[in-house]
Amino acid sequence: MSHAQIARQAIVDRNVEVRAYELLFRRGTENAAGTFDGDTATATVAMNTLLELGLYTVAGEHPVFVNLTRAFFVDDLYTALPHERVVLEVLEDIEPDYEFIAALSRAKCRGYRIALDDYVHSEHKRPLVDLADVIKVDAALMDDDELRRHVSILRRPGLQLLAEKIETRERFKVAWDAGYDLFQGWFYAQPDVMKRKKLAANRASLMQILAALEDPTADFEKIGALIQRDLALSHKLLRYVNSAALSLAQRVDSVRHACTLLGIDRVRSIARLLLLSEVTDKPRELMLNALSRARLCQLLAGRGSAKDDQKYFTVGLFSLLDVYLDTTMETLLKEMPLSDEIKAALLEHRGHAGSALDVAVACERADWNGIENSSLSPAELQKLYVSALNWTLQVEQSLVGMKR
């Protein structure tokens, strides 16, 4: 294949902290013929992508789950992947005959962890269960009682049970109460829209500062005074501005100097991400997702005709703000003095910035067929996505350094 394509989905624990990623692969818009069948071609893309992009770029320090076909197990083709970082997933349609069980046993002896994908209990698959470290149960195929029954049947020491395709908070609670150890799905990034929550004191302060930062009439003096009013924010801003993430030629020693050197819009963007990094009761992955989405929107603006890429950055970053504050996007937009263009992009995905947001979300899921508003090819979009991930890792390292 001319290029590798990749998406990732977080796997979280019972505290909704990211513990791993599953890597999801797509063939692209051209379904070129090859010597492999579809599943084996997908596994080939997986190998190429991991070796080409690097595991750290894709997943940081977290392990990754990779779907592999029967041929990859039987022919020992997985051995190029580091056993300490990769969990090998057994597809649900693989026949557990003697040859395959022997191959799986070899993988275990080499130190690889084994996961069973989309498992539905059957005595026929008991040999696979005995070798598994993780069993993934497809919640979309089961009602609540069946989801609970699989825990009682499968639970044993050393085995982790993962409920996948958990799409709502209600379904997450059912799986959590049933005793599953790990969870996968878009539930953790969905806001609770059943009722309006009263913002806690730190959330209210966060909203006030973010709203003030978005005031189009704010000048250097007003922004500087706003940031300096919060000693911790002022300190962190200067530490970040002087960090390796920005690689400035001269040292910045005041908020006003930062505003003068970087420009008020860039200082706004930095202050936003520093403020969001202070929200500690949300998964770290949520912030990283918002950052990479913001950066990708900004990169997409730079490849088009947009002159103000900071607007695109804002759209990407604020696209998950409703999740941060446990409210609806409609409510937030009524409380923040954002431009009509940004509001339309966030609420209805309208305009050029809204189209960039659509493209960024599609890139996260490697949904290349779903991208209709980009003039860039999947290969070009993939490069921009990887660049955004690298930038996010660099920013994260700077933020972690400031907390030490």
C-alpha positions in Angstrom: 0.0 0.0 0.0 1.2 3.5 -0.8 0.6 4.8 2.8 -0.6 3.5 6.1 -3.7 4.8 7.9 -4.4 4.6 11.5 -7.0 5.6 14.2 -7.0 4.9 17.8 -9.6 4.4 20.5 -9.0 4.7 24.2 -9.5 1.8 26.6 -10.2 3.1 30.1 -10.3 1.5 33.6 -13.0 1.7 36.3 -11.8 5.2 37.2 -12.1 6.3 33.6 -8.4 6.6 33.2 -6.8 5.6 29.9 -4.9 2.4 30.2 -4.4 1.4 26.6 -5.5 2.1 23.0 -6.9 -0.1 20.4 -5.5 0.7 17.0 -8.1 0.8 14.2 -7.0 0.6 10.6 -8.6 1.5 7.3 -7.7 0.6 3.7 -8.3 4.0 2.3 -10.4 5.3 -0.5 -8.8 3.0 -3.1 -9.5 -0.7 -2.6 -6.5 -1.9 -4.5 -6.2 -5.7 -5.2 -3.4 -7.6 -3.6 -2.1 -11.0 -2.7 -3.8 -10.9 0.8 -7.4 -11.3 1.7 -9.1 -8.4 3.5 -8.3 -9.3 7.1 -4.6 -10.1 6.3 -4.2 -6.9 4.4 -5.6 -5.0 7.5 -3.0 -6.8 9.7 -0.3 -5.8 7.2 -1.3 -2.2 7.5 -1.2 -2.5 11.2 2.4 -3.8 11.2 3.6 -1.2 8.7 1.9 1.7 10.5 3.3 0.7 13.9 6.8 0.4 12.6 6.6 3.5 10.4 5.0 6.0 12.8 6.4 4.6 16.1 4.4 3.4 19.1 5.2 6.5 21.2 3.8 8.9 18.7 0.6 6.8 18.5 0.1 5.9 22.1 2.6 7.5 24.4 3.6 5.1 27.2 0.3 3.1 26.9 0.1 -0.4 25.5 -1.8 -0.9 22.3 -4.3 -3.6 21.2 -3.8 -4.9 17.6 -6.2 -7.1 15.7 -4.4 -10.0 14.0 -5.6 -12.7 11.7 -5.0 -16.4 12.0 -2.1 -16.3 9.5 -0.3 -13.8 11.6 -0.4 -16.1 14.6 0.3 -19.3 12.8 3.2 -17.9 10.8 4.6 -15.9 13.8 4.4 -12.7 11.8 3.7 -10.6 15.0 7.2 -11.1 16.4 8.3 -7.7 14.9 6.1 -6.0 17.5 7.5 -5.5 21.1 5.8 -7.9 23.5 5.9 -5.4 26.3 3.9 -2.8 24.4 1.5 -4.8 22.2 -1.6 -6.9 23.2 -2.5 -9.3 20.4 -6.2 -9.6 19.7 -7.7 -12.8 18.4 -10.5 -12.1 15.9 -13.9 -13.7 16.8 -14.1 -15.8 13.7 -10.8 -17.7 14.1 -11.3 -21.4 14.6 -9.6 -22.6 17.8 -8.2 -25.8 16.4 -5.0 -27.6 17.5 -2.7 -25.6 15.1 -4.0 -22.2 16.3 -4.0 -23.1 20.0 -0.3 -24.1 19.6 0.5 -20.8 17.8 -1.3 -18.9 20.6 0.7 -20.8 23.2 3.9 -19.8 21.5 2.9 -16.1 21.6 2.2 -16.5 25.3 5.6 -18.1 25.9 7.2 -15.1 24.1 5.7 -12.7 26.6 2.8 -11.4 24.6 -0.6 -10.7 26.2 -3.6 -12.2 24.4 -7.0 -10.6 24.1 -10.1 -12.2 22.6 -12.2 -9.8 20.5 -16.0 -9.7 20.5 -16.2 -12.8 22.6 -19.5 -14.6 23.1 -19.4 -17.5 25.5 -19.2 -21.0 24.1 -17.6 -24.2 25.4 -16.1 -24.6 21.9 -13.9 -21.6 22.7 -12.8 -22.7 26.1 -9.2 -23.3 25.0 -9.0 -19.7 23.9 -10.4 -18.5 27.2 -7.7 -20.4 29.1 -4.9 -18.6 27.3 -6.5 -15.1 27.3 -5.3 -12.2 29.5 -8.2 -9.9 28.4 -11.6 -10.9 27.1 -13.5 -8.2 25.2 -17.3 -8.5 25.3 -19.4 -6.6 22.7 -22.0 -4.8 24.7 -23.9 -3.8 21.6 -24.8 -7.4 21.0 -26.0 -8.1 24.6 -28.7 -6.9 26.9 -27.9 -6.0 30.5 -28.6 -9.5 31.9 -26.3 -11.1 29.2 -23.6 -8.6 30.0 -23.7 -9.5 33.7 -23.9 -13.2 32.9 -20.6 -13.1 31.0 -18.8 -11.7 34.1 -20.1 -14.6 36.3 -19.1 -17.2 33.7 -15.6 -15.8 32.8 -14.3 -14.2 36.0 -11.0 -15.8 37.2 -7.8 -14.4 38.8 -5.5 -12.7 36.3 -8.1 -12.2 33.6 -9.3 -8.7 32.7 -12.8 -8.3 31.3 -13.4 -5.5 28.9 -16.8 -4.2 27.9 -16.5 -2.6 24.4 -19.0 -0.5 22.3 -20.2 1.2 25.5 -21.8 4.3 24.0 -23.8 5.9 26.9 -23.2 6.7 30.6 -26.1 4.5 31.5 -24.6 1.5 29.7 -21.2 2.2 31.3 -22.8 2.1 34.8 -24.4 -1.3 34.0 -21.0 -2.7 32.9 -19.2 -1.0 35.9 -21.7 -2.5 38.4 -21.4 -5.9 36.7 -17.7 -5.9 37.5 -15.9 -5.3 34.2 -12.3 -4.1 34.6 -11.9 -2.1 31.3 -14.2 -0.2 29.0 -14.1 1.0 25.4 -16.5 3.3 23.6 -17.5 6.9 23.1 -19.4 7.1 26.4 -16.6 8.8 28.3 -16.5 11.7 25.9 -20.2 12.4 26.0 -21.7 15.1 28.3 -24.5 14.4 30.7 -27.3 16.3 29.1 -30.2 15.0 31.2 -30.0 18.0 33.6 -28.1 21.2 34.0 -25.4 20.8 36.6 -24.5 23.7 38.8 -20.9 24.6 38.2 -18.5 24.1 41.1 -16.5 27.1 42.3 -13.4 26.2 40.2 -15.6 25.6 37.1 -17.3 28.9 37.5 -14.0 30.7 37.8 -12.8 28.8 34.7 -15.8 29.9 32.8 -15.3 33.5 33.8 -11.7 33.6 32.7 -12.4 31.8 29.4 -15.2 34.1 28.7 -13.0 37.2 29.4 -10.3 35.8 27.1 -12.8 35.5 24.3 -13.9 39.2 24.6 -13.0 40.6 21.2 -12.5 44.1 22.7 -9.8 42.8 25.1 -6.3 44.4 24.5 -2.8 43.7 25.8 -3.5 45.5 29.1 -6.8 43.8 29.8 -5.5 40.3 29.0 -2.3 40.8 30.9 -4.2 42.1 34.0 -6.6 39.2 33.8 -3.8 36.6 33.7 -1.8 38.3 36.4 -4.8 38.3 38.7 -4.4 34.6 38.9 -0.8 34.0 40.2 -0.8 30.3 39.3 -1.9 30.9 35.7 0.6 33.8 35.3 3.4 31.6 36.5 2.4 28.7 34.3 2.0 30.9 31.3 5.6 32.2 31.6 7.0 28.7 32.2 5.2 27.3 29.2 6.2 30.2 27.0 9.8 29.6 27.9 9.6 25.9 27.5 10.9 23.8 24.6 7.4 23.6 23.2 7.7 27.1 21.7 11.5 27.2 21.1 11.7 31.0 21.4 15.0 32.7 20.7 14.8 35.0 23.8 13.5 34.5 27.3 10.1 35.9 28.2 9.9 37.5 31.7 6.5 39.1 31.9 2.9 38.5 30.7 3.0 41.7 28.8 6.3 40.7 27.1 4.6 37.4 26.2 1.6 39.3 24.7 3.9 41.6 22.7 6.2 38.8 21.5 3.6 36.1 20.7 0.5 38.2 19.9 -2.6 38.4 21.9 -4.4 35.6 20.0 -1.6 33.1 20.6 -1.4 34.1 24.3 -5.2 33.5 24.4 -4.7 30.0 23.0 -2.0 29.1 25.5 -4.0 30.5 28.4 -7.0 28.3 27.3 -5.0 25.1 27.3 -3.4 25.9 30.7 -6.8 26.5 32.2 -8.2 23.3 30.8 -5.2 21.4 32.1 -6.3 22.4 35.7 -9.5 20.3 35.4 -8.5 17.2 37.3 -11.8 15.2 37.5 -11.8 14.4 33.8 -9.7 11.8 31.9 -6.3 13.1 30.8 -7.1 11.7 27.4 -9.9 14.2 27.1 -7.5 17.1 27.2 -5.1 15.4 24.9 -7.9 14.7 22.4 -9.0 18.4 22.6 -5.4 19.6 22.0 -4.7 17.3 19.1 -8.0 18.2 17.5 -7.3 21.9 18.0 -3.8 21.5 16.4 -5.2 19.5 13.5 -7.9 22.1 12.8 -5.1 24.8 12.9 -3.0 22.8 10.4 -6.0 22.4 8.1 -6.5 26.1 8.2 -2.9 26.6 7.1 -3.3 24.3 4.1 -6.4 26.2 2.9 -7.2 29.9 2.4 -7.9 30.7 6.0 -5.9 33.6 7.3 -6.8 33.4 11.0 -5.8 29.9 12.1 -6.3 30.8 15.7 -10.1 30.6 15.1 -9.7 27.1 13.9 -7.6 26.2 16.9 -10.3 27.6 19.2 -13.0 25.6 17.4 -11.0 22.3 17.8 -10.2 23.0 21.5 -13.7 24.1 22.5 -15.4 21.3 20.6 -15.0 19.2 23.8 -15.6 22.0 26.3 -19.2 20.8 27.0 -17.7 17.6 28.2 -15.2 19.4 30.5 -18.0 21.5 32.1 -20.7 18.8 32.1 -23.2 20.8 30.3 -24.5 21.3 26.7 -22.8 23.2 23.9 -25.9 25.3 23.5 -25.7 26.5 27.1 -22.0 27.2 26.9 -22.4 29.3 23.7 -25.0 31.4 25.4 -22.6 32.2 28.2 -19.4 32.9 26.1 -18.8 35.9 23.9 -17.6 33.9 20.9 -18.1 35.1 17.3 -21.0 33.9 15.3 -18.6 32.1 13.0 -17.1 30.1 15.9 -20.5 29.4 17.4 -21.8 28.1 14.0 -18.7 25.8 13.7 -19.1 24.4 17.2 -22.9 24.0 17.3 -23.7 23.1 13.7 -20.3 22.4 12.1 -21.0 25.2 9.6 -18.5 27.3 7.7 -14.9 26.5 6.9 -13.9 26.1 10.5 -16.9 23.7 11.0 -15.7 21.7 8.0 -12.2 21.5 9.4 -13.7 20.2 12.7 -15.6 17.5 10.7 -12.4 16.5 9.0 -10.4 16.4 12.3 -13.0 14.1 13.9 -13.0 11.8 10.9 -9.2 11.7 11.0 -9.3 10.6 14.7 -11.4 7.6 13.6 -9.7 7.0 10.2 -13.1 7.4 8.6 -11.6 8.5 5.2 -14.8 7.7 3.3 -16.7 10.1 5.7 -14.5 13.0 4.7 -16.4 15.1 2.1 -15.2 18.6 2.9 -11.4 18.3 2.4 -9.4 18.8 -0.7 -6.5 16.8 0.8 -6.0 13.1 0.2 -6.1 10.5 3.0 -2.3 10.3 2.9 -1.9 14.1 3.3 -4.5 14.1 6.1 -2.7 11.2 7.8 0.6 13.2 7.9 -1.2 16.2 9.4 -2.8 14.0 12.0 0.5 12.5 13.0 2.0 16.0 13.2 -0.8 17.1 15.5 -0.2 14.1 17.7 3.5 14.9 17.9 2.7 18.5 18.8 0.3 17.3 21.5 2.9 15.0 23.1 5.4 18.0 23.2 2.8 20.2 24.9 1.9 17.4 27.3 5.5 17.0 28.3 5.7 20.8 29.0 2.6 20.7 31.1 3.8 17.7 33.1 7.1 19.4 33.7 5.3 22.4 35.2 3.5 20.2 37.7 6.7 18.7 39.1 
